[in-house]
């Protein structure tokens, strides 16, 4: 996931300041006059709200408003960065999250209607999902990841005296989505929900996901109860979730739950301020049918391992087919870099068999004798002597001298990292349950570690991260290979999106993808942090299980946030020198 982060600030005299402070293409800012007065925007919103249930997905009024909002954000230098970032996202085959930050009086505008001239609505595409970020004094979370089994609390209410809600379809959607989740899920249902029942369920169950299906109104209340409606304010709900530290996602499938009222914060904003890192709420009324489609598609896509904002974009697409402009009703708030609740970090399937497409065994790589030793962390390391090698992408490559160094034969595994955590007290990766990795992943590369985590491990192992030149020297060799084994792509030699199992595999599971010296997994499986950094991010090399083969070329690089961990980024260590091992 690539990030395009904007700070939007309403200045005096009807001018909006737009600052892009993070993107794959750099930074920029501009100021633009509002194409409407705030009261005119409210009038347009009310007009849309009144007929939105009947409006087609391509409603002309929504188009006109969306183009005006697009021009406001992307009419100046920030627009150039947006298009360059789209090109970079296409090159990397990665989504580009548009993230808006600022005061809620601006974030509350209907940014879901953003539409490029002669294009489609931006948030309708899973390639360009939209999220709002509420600034708080606490740092944002690096990941949403929850330990499994995932605990989902479904809270439903349809009290007498209000129009009946079709809540059965909502429950069926959640049950169907989570029944296939790898690692399992536990669904707890509270119906009919009262404040006391909700309070007890949150306290006792400690959910990772809370889905609330109920009525909401223009005064900011959500209605629980059975015989009669019990109004629940956003601040009351926020107090409940403040005592649920495991909570990662709240979905308020209730009308107007994202709408601010008379200057007071909406229920969604209050939940974010209470510490919930991801909240989806409704900015206007939503029909029963659209709410059911939202639940079905959102959770079904989440169960497949997609990020929250990507899953919501897919749900929007499904809503647009049958329920027209109601696709724009959900609003997403995020306070996390990585918004995956879980990912297929590994599964029970076996690694790819080392055979070609005709079924013939793949020939092993040629072998170059090198010195081997054992590093302080117990890993096998190889010595690569000084050499002049090619470095850099085609057209910009240069011949450089790289001094001799030792390098880990394979990426650091979960088992190795667990020893480091146990001996140092260093925080474990966020997806480890109870500070320990799943037993079946012991020999898989450790993931969800930031570059700082990787550096700490290598210092503990009396080493360091390899430089980008050293890493490329190991993968590319003196002959400038395109792949670690040679110049012809063979999917049976590496774990990538081309024929791989769709998750990490044990280190060394593709022995025929080794370099002539015997260094393993330099193509695919996981990207690997290096010691180098650019203004746009830290350098990682090697491609991964999630990426196409082109990303695994020896000269390719990825720039990533060094403070974040990812499900497809790991590392290996390097050493300048190692003591000789005693003769046996």
C-alpha positions as CSV (number, residue, x, y, z in Angstrom):
1,X,0.0,0.0,0.0
2,X,1.4,3.4,-1.0
3,X,0.3,6.5,0.8
4,X,-0.8,9.9,-0.7
5,X,-1.3,12.1,2.4
6,X,-2.9,15.5,2.3
7,X,-3.3,18.1,5.0
8,X,-6.3,20.3,4.1
9,X,-6.8,23.6,5.9
10,X,-9.6,26.1,5.5
11,X,-8.1,29.6,5.5
12,X,-9.8,32.9,5.7
13,X,-11.7,34.4,2.8
14,X,-12.8,31.0,1.4
15,X,-9.4,29.5,0.5
16,X,-8.3,25.9,1.0
17,X,-4.6,25.1,1.6
18,X,-3.7,21.7,0.3
19,X,-0.3,20.3,1.5
20,X,0.9,16.9,0.3
21,X,3.5,15.9,2.9
22,X,3.9,12.3,1.9
23,X,3.6,10.6,-1.5
24,X,5.7,8.2,-3.7
25,X,6.5,11.3,-5.9
26,X,7.5,13.9,-3.2
27,X,5.9,16.9,-1.5
28,X,4.0,19.9,-2.7
29,X,1.3,22.4,-1.7
30,X,-1.0,24.9,-3.2
31,X,-3.9,27.2,-2.2
32,X,-7.2,27.2,-4.1
33,X,-10.4,29.3,-3.7
34,X,-13.4,27.3,-2.8
35,X,-15.7,26.7,-5.8
36,X,-18.6,27.1,-3.4
37,X,-19.5,28.8,-0.1
38,X,-19.8,26.5,2.9
39,X,-23.6,27.1,3.0
40,X,-23.8,26.3,-0.7
41,X,-22.0,23.0,-0.1
42,X,-24.4,22.1,2.7
43,X,-27.3,22.8,0.4
44,X,-25.8,20.5,-2.2
45,X,-25.3,17.8,0.4
46,X,-28.9,18.1,1.6
47,X,-30.1,17.9,-2.0
48,X,-28.1,14.7,-2.5
49,X,-29.2,13.2,0.8
50,X,-32.9,13.7,-0.1
51,X,-32.7,11.6,-3.2
52,X,-29.6,9.5,-2.7
53,X,-31.5,6.2,-2.2
54,X,-33.1,6.7,-5.6
55,X,-30.1,8.2,-7.4
56,X,-28.1,6.2,-9.9
57,X,-24.4,5.5,-9.2
58,X,-23.5,8.1,-11.9
59,X,-25.8,10.8,-10.7
60,X,-25.1,14.1,-12.6
61,X,-25.2,16.3,-9.4
62,X,-22.7,14.0,-7.8
63,X,-20.5,14.2,-10.9
64,X,-20.6,18.0,-10.9
65,X,-19.8,18.2,-7.1
66,X,-17.1,15.6,-7.5
67,X,-15.3,17.4,-10.3
68,X,-15.3,20.6,-8.2
69,X,-13.8,18.9,-5.2
70,X,-11.2,17.2,-7.5
71,X,-10.2,20.5,-8.9
72,X,-9.9,21.9,-5.4
73,X,-7.5,19.2,-4.3
74,X,-5.6,18.5,-7.5
75,X,-5.8,21.6,-9.6
76,X,-2.3,22.9,-8.6
77,X,1.1,21.3,-8.0
78,X,-0.4,18.7,-5.8
79,X,-2.2,17.4,-8.8
80,X,1.1,16.8,-10.6
81,X,2.3,14.7,-7.6
82,X,-1.0,12.8,-7.7
83,X,-0.6,11.7,-11.3
84,X,3.1,10.8,-10.8
85,X,2.1,8.8,-7.8
86,X,-0.5,7.0,-9.7
87,X,2.1,6.1,-12.3
88,X,4.4,4.8,-9.6
89,X,1.6,2.8,-8.0
90,X,0.9,1.3,-11.4
91,X,4.6,0.4,-11.8
92,X,4.7,-1.3,-8.4
93,X,1.2,-2.8,-8.9
94,X,0.2,-1.4,-5.5
95,X,-2.9,0.5,-4.3
96,X,-2.5,4.2,-3.6
97,X,-4.4,5.3,-0.5
98,X,-5.6,8.9,-0.6
99,X,-5.5,10.1,3.1
100,X,-7.0,13.4,4.1
101,X,-6.1,15.1,7.4
102,X,-7.5,18.2,9.0
103,X,-10.3,19.6,11.0
104,X,-13.6,17.8,10.8
105,X,-15.4,20.8,9.3
106,X,-13.3,20.1,6.2
107,X,-13.0,16.3,6.5
108,X,-16.8,16.2,6.8
109,X,-17.2,17.3,3.2
110,X,-18.4,14.6,0.8
111,X,-14.9,13.7,-0.5
112,X,-16.3,10.3,-1.6
113,X,-17.6,12.1,-4.7
114,X,-14.0,13.0,-5.8
115,X,-14.1,12.5,-9.6
116,X,-11.5,13.3,-12.2
117,X,-12.8,15.0,-15.4
118,X,-13.7,12.2,-17.9
119,X,-12.9,9.7,-15.2
120,X,-14.7,7.8,-12.4
121,X,-15.2,8.5,-8.7
122,X,-11.8,8.1,-7.1
123,X,-12.9,6.1,-4.0
124,X,-14.8,3.6,-6.1
125,X,-11.6,2.1,-7.3
126,X,-9.7,-0.4,-5.1
127,X,-6.5,1.1,-6.6
128,X,-7.3,4.5,-5.0
129,X,-9.2,4.0,-1.7
130,X,-10.0,7.0,0.5
131,X,-9.5,7.4,4.2
132,X,-9.8,10.3,6.7
133,X,-7.2,10.8,9.5
134,X,-8.2,12.5,12.7
135,X,-5.1,14.2,14.3
136,X,-4.5,13.2,17.9
137,X,-1.6,13.7,20.3
138,X,-0.9,10.0,20.3
139,X,1.2,8.4,17.6
140,X,-0.6,6.4,14.9
141,X,-0.5,2.6,15.1
142,X,1.9,0.8,12.7
143,X,-0.6,-2.1,12.0
144,X,-4.1,-3.3,12.8
145,X,-3.1,-6.9,13.1
146,X,-5.1,-9.0,15.6
147,X,-4.1,-12.4,16.9
148,X,-6.2,-15.3,15.8
149,X,-8.8,-16.6,16.3
150,X,-10.3,-13.3,15.3
151,X,-13.1,-12.2,17.8
152,X,-16.0,-10.5,16.1
153,X,-18.8,-8.9,18.2
154,X,-22.1,-8.4,16.3
155,X,-24.4,-6.0,18.1
156,X,-27.9,-5.6,16.7
157,X,-31.0,-3.7,17.8
158,X,-34.4,-3.0,16.1
159,X,-36.6,-1.7,18.9
160,X,-40.4,-1.4,18.7
161,X,-41.6,2.1,17.7
162,X,-39.0,2.4,14.9
163,X,-39.1,0.9,11.4
164,X,-38.0,-2.8,11.5
165,X,-34.5,-3.5,10.3
166,X,-33.6,-6.6,8.3
167,X,-30.8,-7.7,10.6
168,X,-30.8,-11.4,9.6
169,X,-29.1,-10.7,6.3
170,X,-26.4,-8.8,8.2
171,X,-25.7,-11.7,10.5
172,X,-25.7,-14.2,7.6
173,X,-23.1,-12.0,5.8
174,X,-20.7,-12.0,8.8
175,X,-21.1,-15.7,9.4
176,X,-20.4,-16.6,5.7
177,X,-17.4,-14.3,5.5
178,X,-15.6,-15.5,8.7
179,X,-16.4,-19.2,8.2
180,X,-13.5,-19.5,5.7
181,X,-11.0,-17.3,7.6
182,X,-7.6,-19.0,7.9
183,X,-6.8,-19.3,11.6
184,X,-10.4,-19.1,12.6
185,X,-12.9,-16.6,13.9
186,X,-15.3,-16.5,16.8
187,X,-18.6,-14.6,16.3
188,X,-20.5,-13.4,19.3
189,X,-24.0,-12.0,18.7
190,X,-25.8,-9.6,21.1
191,X,-29.5,-9.2,20.1
192,X,-31.6,-7.4,21.1
193,X,-28.8,-5.1,22.3
194,X,-29.2,-2.9,25.4
195,X,-26.5,-0.7,26.9
196,X,-26.0,-3.3,29.7
197,X,-25.7,-6.2,27.3
198,X,-23.3,-4.3,25.1
199,X,-21.2,-3.2,28.0
200,X,-20.9,-6.8,29.4
201,X,-20.1,-8.2,25.9
202,X,-17.3,-5.7,25.3
203,X,-15.8,-6.3,28.7
204,X,-16.0,-10.1,28.7
205,X,-15.4,-10.9,25.0
206,X,-12.7,-8.2,24.3
207,X,-13.4,-8.2,20.6
208,X,-11.1,-7.3,17.7
209,X,-14.0,-6.2,15.5
210,X,-17.2,-4.6,16.7
211,X,-20.1,-4.4,14.2
212,X,-23.2,-2.4,15.3
213,X,-26.4,-2.6,13.3
214,X,-29.1,-0.3,14.5
215,X,-31.0,2.9,13.8
216,X,-29.3,6.3,13.9
217,X,-30.9,9.7,13.6
218,X,-30.1,13.4,12.7
219,X,-29.5,14.2,16.4
220,X,-26.5,11.9,16.7
221,X,-28.2,9.1,18.6
222,X,-27.9,5.3,18.0
223,X,-30.9,3.4,19.2
224,X,-30.6,0.2,21.2
225,X,-33.4,-1.6,23.1
226,X,-36.2,-4.1,22.4
227,X,-39.6,-2.9,23.7
228,X,-38.7,0.7,23.3
229,X,-35.8,2.7,21.8
230,X,-32.9,3.4,24.1
231,X,-30.8,6.3,22.8
232,X,-27.1,5.9,22.9
233,X,-24.8,8.9,22.3
234,X,-21.4,8.6,20.6
235,X,-19.6,9.6,23.8
236,X,-21.3,6.7,25.6
237,X,-20.1,4.2,23.0
238,X,-16.6,5.8,23.1
239,X,-16.4,5.2,26.8
240,X,-17.2,1.5,26.3
241,X,-14.5,0.9,23.7
242,X,-11.9,2.8,25.6
243,X,-11.7,-0.3,27.8
244,X,-11.3,-2.7,24.9
245,X,-7.6,-2.5,24.0
246,X,-7.8,-5.4,21.5
247,X,-10.4,-3.6,19.4
248,X,-9.1,-2.9,15.9
249,X,-12.1,-2.1,13.8
250,X,-15.6,-0.7,14.5
251,X,-18.3,-0.7,11.8
252,X,-21.3,1.5,12.7
253,X,-24.0,0.3,10.3
254,X,-26.3,3.0,11.6
255,X,-27.7,6.1,9.8
256,X,-25.8,9.3,10.2
257,X,-23.2,7.8,12.6
258,X,-20.4,9.7,10.9
259,X,-22.3,13.0,10.8
260,X,-21.3,15.8,13.2
261,X,-24.2,17.6,15.0
262,X,-24.4,21.2,16.1
263,X,-20.6,21.4,16.5
264,X,-20.4,18.2,18.5
265,X,-18.2,15.3,17.3
266,X,-19.9,12.4,15.5
267,X,-20.0,8.9,17.0
268,X,-17.3,7.9,14.5
269,X,-14.9,10.7,15.5
270,X,-15.4,10.0,19.2
271,X,-14.5,6.3,18.6
272,X,-11.3,7.4,16.9
273,X,-10.4,9.7,19.7
274,X,-11.1,6.9,22.1
275,X,-8.3,4.9,20.5
276,X,-10.0,2.8,17.8
277,X,-7.6,2.7,14.9
278,X,-10.2,2.0,12.2
279,X,-13.8,3.1,12.1
280,X,-16.4,2.8,9.3
281,X,-19.6,4.8,9.8
282,X,-22.5,6.3,7.7
283,X,-22.5,9.9,6.8
284,X,-26.2,9.9,5.9
285,X,-29.2,7.5,5.9
286,X,-28.6,4.0,4.4
287,X,-31.2,1.6,3.2
288,X,-31.5,-2.0,4.6
289,X,-30.5,-3.5,1.3
290,X,-27.4,-1.3,0.9
291,X,-26.4,-2.0,4.5
292,X,-26.6,-5.8,3.9
293,X,-24.5,-5.6,0.7
294,X,-21.9,-3.4,2.6
295,X,-21.6,-6.0,5.3
296,X,-21.4,-9.0,2.9
297,X,-18.8,-7.5,0.6
298,X,-16.8,-5.7,3.3
299,X,-16.3,-8.7,5.5
300,X,-16.0,-11.1,2.6
301,X,-13.1,-9.1,1.2
302,X,-11.5,-8.6,4.6
303,X,-11.6,-12.4,5.1
304,X,-9.6,-12.7,1.9
305,X,-6.8,-10.7,3.5
306,X,-7.3,-7.2,1.9
307,X,-6.7,-4.0,3.8
308,X,-9.7,-2.2,5.3
309,X,-9.8,0.6,2.8
310,X,-9.4,-1.8,-0.1
311,X,-12.2,-4.0,1.2
312,X,-14.4,-0.9,1.6
313,X,-13.7,0.1,-2.0
314,X,-14.8,-3.4,-3.2
315,X,-17.9,-3.1,-1.1
316,X,-18.7,0.3,-2.7
317,X,-18.5,-1.2,-6.1
318,X,-21.0,-3.9,-5.2
319,X,-23.3,-1.3,-3.6
320,X,-23.2,0.9,-6.8
321,X,-24.5,-1.9,-9.0
322,X,-27.8,-2.3,-7.1
323,X,-28.1,0.7,-4.8
324,X,-26.7,3.5,-6.9
325,X,-25.3,6.5,-5.1
326,X,-25.6,4.8,-1.7
327,X,-22.0,3.5,-2.4
328,X,-20.9,6.9,-1.2
329,X,-22.5,6.7,2.3
330,X,-19.8,4.8,4.2
331,X,-17.0,7.0,5.6
332,X,-13.6,5.5,6.7
333,X,-11.4,6.9,9.5
334,X,-7.9,5.4,9.8
335,X,-5.0,5.9,12.2
336,X,-2.7,3.3,11.0
337,X,-0.1,2.8,8.3
338,X,-0.9,-0.9,7.6
339,X,-4.7,-1.5,7.8
340,X,-4.7,-5.3,7.3
341,X,-6.6,-7.1,10.1
342,X,-4.7,-10.2,9.0
343,X,-2.8,-11.4,6.0
344,X,-2.1,-14.7,4.6
345,X,1.4,-14.6,6.0
346,X,1.5,-18.3,5.7
347,X,-0.7,-21.3,5.2
348,X,-0.8,-25.0,5.4
349,X,0.1,-25.5,1.7
350,X,3.5,-26.9,0.8
351,X,6.0,-24.8,-1.0
352,X,6.3,-25.0,-4.8
353,X,7.8,-28.2,-6.2
354,X,11.1,-27.6,-7.9
355,X,9.9,-28.6,-11.4
356,X,9.4,-26.7,-14.6
357,X,6.1,-26.3,-16.5
358,X,6.7,-29.6,-18.4
359,X,7.1,-31.4,-15.1
360,X,10.9,-31.9,-15.4
361,X,13.1,-31.2,-12.4
362,X,14.7,-27.8,-12.4
363,X,18.5,-28.0,-12.7
364,X,20.4,-26.8,-9.6
365,X,22.5,-23.6,-9.8
366,X,26.2,-23.8,-10.5
367,X,28.2,-23.7,-7.3
368,X,31.1,-21.5,-6.3
369,X,33.1,-22.5,-3.3
370,X,33.0,-19.9,-0.5
371,X,34.0,-19.9,3.2
372,X,31.1,-20.6,5.6
373,X,30.8,-19.9,9.3
374,X,28.2,-19.7,12.0
375,X,27.2,-16.2,13.2
376,X,26.6,-15.3,16.9
377,X,22.8,-15.7,16.4
378,X,23.4,-19.3,15.1
379,X,22.7,-18.6,11.4
380,X,24.8,-19.9,8.6
381,X,26.8,-17.1,6.9
382,X,28.9,-17.0,3.7
383,X,31.9,-14.9,2.9
384,X,31.8,-12.9,-0.4
385,X,35.3,-11.6,-1.3
386,X,36.0,-8.1,-2.6
387,X,34.8,-7.7,-6.2
388,X,34.0,-5.2,-8.9
389,X,30.3,-5.6,-9.7
390,X,27.5,-3.9,-11.6
391,X,25.2,-1.8,-9.5
392,X,22.0,0.1,-10.4
393,X,19.2,-0.4,-12.9
394,X,19.8,-0.8,-16.6
395,X,20.7,2.5,-18.2
396,X,22.0,3.9,-14.9
397,X,24.2,0.9,-13.9
398,X,27.8,1.5,-13.0
399,X,30.8,-0.6,-12.1
400,X,31.6,-0.3,-8.4
401,X,34.1,-1.9,-5.9
402,X,32.5,-3.8,-3.0
403,X,34.8,-4.9,-0.1
404,X,34.6,-8.4,1.2
405,X,31.9,-9.1,3.8
406,X,29.9,-11.9,5.4
407,X,26.2,-12.3,4.7
408,X,23.4,-14.5,6.1
409,X,22.7,-17.4,3.8
410,X,18.9,-16.9,4.4
411,X,16.6,-14.3,5.9
412,X,16.1,-14.2,9.6
413,X,13.4,-16.6,10.7
414,X,10.6,-16.4,13.3
415,X,12.4,-18.9,15.5
416,X,15.6,-16.8,15.4
417,X,13.8,-13.6,16.1
418,X,11.9,-15.2,19.0
419,X,15.2,-15.9,20.7
420,X,16.2,-12.3,20.2
421,X,12.9,-11.2,21.7
422,X,13.3,-13.5,24.7
423,X,16.8,-12.5,25.5
424,X,16.4,-8.7,25.0
425,X,12.8,-8.0,25.8
426,X,12.4,-6.3,22.4
427,X,8.7,-6.0,21.4
428,X,7.6,-9.0,19.2
429,X,6.0,-8.4,15.8
430,X,2.3,-7.3,16.3
431,X,0.8,-10.4,14.6
432,X,2.4,-12.9,17.0
433,X,-0.2,-14.2,19.5
434,X,0.9,-13.8,23.1
435,X,4.4,-12.7,22.0
436,X,5.0,-16.0,20.2
437,X,4.8,-16.9,16.6
438,X,2.5,-19.8,15.3
439,X,4.5,-23.0,15.6
440,X,4.0,-23.9,11.9
441,X,5.9,-20.7,11.0
442,X,9.1,-21.3,12.9
443,X,11.3,-21.5,9.7
444,X,9.4,-18.8,7.8
445,X,11.1,-15.4,7.5
446,X,10.0,-13.0,10.2
447,X,7.8,-10.2,8.9
448,X,6.0,-7.1,10.3
449,X,9.4,-5.8,11.6
450,X,10.4,-2.2,11.0
451,X,13.9,-1.3,9.8
452,X,14.6,-0.2,13.4
453,X,13.6,-3.7,14.6
454,X,15.9,-5.3,12.0
455,X,18.8,-3.1,13.0
456,X,18.3,-4.0,16.7
457,X,18.4,-7.7,15.8
458,X,21.5,-7.4,13.8
459,X,23.3,-5.4,16.6
460,X,22.3,-8.2,18.9
461,X,23.8,-10.7,16.5
462,X,27.0,-8.5,16.4
463,X,26.3,-7.6,12.8
464,X,24.5,-5.0,10.8
465,X,22.1,-4.7,7.8
466,X,23.8,-5.0,4.5
467,X,24.1,-1.9,2.3
468,X,22.2,-1.8,-0.9
469,X,25.5,-2.4,-2.8
470,X,26.4,-5.4,-0.7
471,X,23.0,-6.9,-1.1
472,X,23.1,-6.4,-4.9
473,X,26.6,-7.8,-5.0
474,X,25.3,-10.9,-3.3
475,X,22.3,-11.3,-5.7
476,X,23.8,-10.0,-8.9
477,X,27.4,-11.2,-8.8
478,X,30.3,-10.0,-10.8
479,X,28.6,-10.9,-14.0
480,X,25.6,-8.7,-13.4
481,X,22.9,-11.3,-13.4
482,X,19.2,-10.3,-13.8
483,X,18.1,-13.0,-11.3
484,X,20.2,-14.6,-8.6
485,X,20.6,-17.8,-10.6
486,X,21.0,-16.3,-14.1
487,X,19.3,-14.1,-16.8
488,X,16.2,-16.2,-17.5
489,X,13.1,-16.0,-15.3
490,X,12.0,-19.4,-14.0
491,X,9.0,-19.3,-11.6
492,X,10.0,-22.6,-10.0
493,X,13.1,-20.9,-8.5
494,X,11.4,-18.2,-6.4
495,X,8.3,-17.5,-4.4
496,X,6.6,-14.6,-6.2
497,X,3.1,-13.9,-7.4
498,X,3.9,-15.8,-10.5
499,X,3.1,-19.4,-9.4
500,X,3.9,-19.0,-5.7
501,X,1.5,-20.2,-3.0
502,X,0.3,-16.7,-2.1
503,X,2.1,-16.4,1.3
504,X,5.6,-16.8,2.8
505,X,7.4,-20.1,2.6
506,X,10.2,-21.6,4.8
507,X,13.6,-20.1,4.1
508,X,15.4,-22.2,1.6
509,X,12.2,-23.8,0.2
510,X,13.5,-22.8,-3.3
511,X,17.1,-24.1,-3.2
512,X,17.5,-23.9,-7.0
513,X,17.0,-20.1,-6.8
514,X,20.3,-19.8,-4.9
515,X,23.2,-17.8,-6.2
516,X,26.3,-19.7,-7.3
517,X,27.8,-19.0,-3.9
518,X,24.8,-20.5,-2.2
519,X,22.9,-17.4,-0.9
520,X,19.2,-18.3,-0.7
521,X,15.9,-16.4,-1.1
522,X,17.4,-13.2,-2.7
523,X,14.4,-13.3,-5.1
524,X,10.9,-13.4,-3.8
525,X,9.5,-14.6,-0.4
526,X,10.1,-11.3,1.4
527,X,11.6,-7.9,0.6
528,X,14.7,-7.3,2.7
529,X,15.6,-4.1,4.5
530,X,19.0,-2.6,3.7
531,X,21.1,0.1,5.4
532,X,20.3,2.6,2.7
533,X,17.6,5.3,2.8
534,X,16.3,7.9,0.4
535,X,14.1,10.9,1.2
536,X,11.1,9.0,0.2
537,X,11.8,5.9,2.4
538,X,14.2,3.1,3.3
539,X,15.5,0.8,0.6
540,X,14.3,-2.8,0.5
541,X,15.4,-5.4,-2.1
542,X,14.4,-8.7,-3.6
543,X,10.6,-8.7,-4.2
544,X,8.2,-10.9,-2.3
545,X,5.5,-13.5,-2.5
546,X,3.0,-10.7,-3.1
547,X,4.8,-9.1,-6.0
548,X,5.3,-9.9,-9.7
549,X,8.6,-11.4,-10.8
550,X,9.8,-8.0,-12.2
551,X,10.1,-6.8,-8.6
552,X,12.5,-9.6,-7.8
553,X,15.1,-8.5,-10.4
554,X,18.5,-8.0,-8.7
555,X,18.6,-4.3,-9.4
556,X,15.0,-3.5,-8.3
557,X,14.3,-1.6,-5.1
558,X,11.3,-0.6,-3.0
559,X,11.2,2.5,-0.8
560,X,9.1,1.9,2.3
561,X,8.4,3.6,5.6
562,X,11.3,2.5,7.9
563,X,9.1,3.0,11.0
564,X,6.5,0.5,9.7
565,X,6.3,-3.3,9.5
566,X,4.9,-5.1,6.5
567,X,3.7,-8.7,5.8
568,X,6.1,-9.1,2.9
569,X,9.2,-7.4,4.3
570,X,11.9,-9.2,6.4
571,X,15.7,-8.9,6.5
572,X,19.0,-10.7,6.8
573,X,22.2,-9.5,8.5
574,X,25.8,-8.8,7.3
575,X,29.1,-8.8,9.1
576,X,32.4,-7.1,8.4
577,X,34.3,-9.8,10.1
578,X,33.7,-13.0,12.1
579,X,36.0,-15.0,14.3
580,X,37.4,-18.2,12.9
581,X,35.6,-21.3,14.2
582,X,37.7,-23.8,16.2
583,X,38.9,-26.9,14.3
584,X,37.0,-30.1,15.2
